[in-house]
Amino acid sequence: MWHQSLLSVGLTACLVIAQSLPAQAGETFKLNVGASHPTSLPWVGVIPEHFIPEVNRRVEALGKGYSIQWNETYGGQLYKANATLSSVADGIVDIGWVFSNLEGSKQPLSQVTIYTPAVSDDPQLVMAVFNELNETLPALKAEWEKNNLVFLGACSGDPYHLFTTFPLNSVADLKGRKISTPGVLASWMRGTGGVAVQGALPSYYTDIQTGLSEGALSLTSGVMGIKLYEVAPYVTKVNLGSTYFGALAINKDSWKRLPPEVRQILKDVGREYSQKMGEAVLGLYAQGMQQMQANATSSQPPLVISEWTREQRLAWISQMPNIAAEWVRDNEAKGLPAREVLSAYMNAMRQRGAQPLRNWDQEL
């Protein structure tokens, strides 16, 4: 028995020593990268287009002979959208895009922007704030680390608009209407008299075409690919804000195997990933709007594109229940510092020039 104990102790010691040994000059590190979505979407496309080549360039510039051997698998080949967190955490891939909005049970505090609509329409601003908060707020940082992940760079999208089969001149026009929404955004329909219909981008076209719903609350950058305007020709720019919906992350065990200087490169380029993604998102948004404007009269049916005034948007947001206060109450009851996260987020946004339609943190 004591021989087995000595053997066990010896193996453990060897493992610890091996993991703590410094990387050797000329060493090649193997990293698997993956995503549940295709590279046509900015939060995935920026990985092969910028993140990987820039990491390679900086690693080579270290002059230590290090190199990284990448194995890239995108488009849901290894896992789907409902398994983005676990697939990185369990090491199916070393680095991947994590769809936090589908991980409410594991990352409840990361849902804060879902419960605070109309704070800002600028995804780059939102990402800059969450790149900071995920480093400075222990509770947010813990939502990555306790899941065996290290946060690299935040993700956000263009502002949410409505694509409907009927004209929208005010929030009152939503009464009794069925609107497809991703599950996490169903709360935005509360107080409007409209009915939220559970849906997702791939189902919106068919849902509207078959009458299951009469429109969708979605991102322009997303709906252009499925040509949603063919069945929902009324495009209303309601500007309900950009949300923080996830991040690029690395498996913590994989992270520990890398030398400190390579880790720092991943962190630094992770921030650039957010910046480049923001540029791509805004580019797609502008391109989509221009394309719809150019084809408005020639499309069948013709497209009607309108933009609500601040007063029209305020009417929607003002009559919405205080979903932020509900979110804080529910999470505080579980011992989570939701109030602190909400306040930190809202303050950081205002300090950077955002002008929220509703100061959710001041109504608690």
Secondary structure, DSSP 8 states (H G I E B T S, - for coil): -HHHHHHHHHHHHHHHHHHHS---TT-EEEEEEE-SS-TTSHHHHHIIIIIHHHHHHHHHHT-S--EEEEEEE-TTSS--GGGHHHHHHTTSSSEEEEEGGG-TTT-GGGGGGGGS-SS-S-HHHHHHHHHHHHHH-HHHHHHHHTTTEEEEEEEE---EEEEESS--SSGGGGTT-EEEE-GGGGGGGTTTT-EEEE--HHHHHHHHHTTS-SEEEEEHHHHHHHTGGGT--EEEE------EEEEEEEEHHHHHTS-HHHHHHHHHHHHHHHHHHHHHHHHHHHHHHHHHHHTTTTSSS--EEEE--HHHHHHHHHHS--HHHHHHHHHHTTT--HHHHHHHHHHHHHHTT---SS-GGGG-
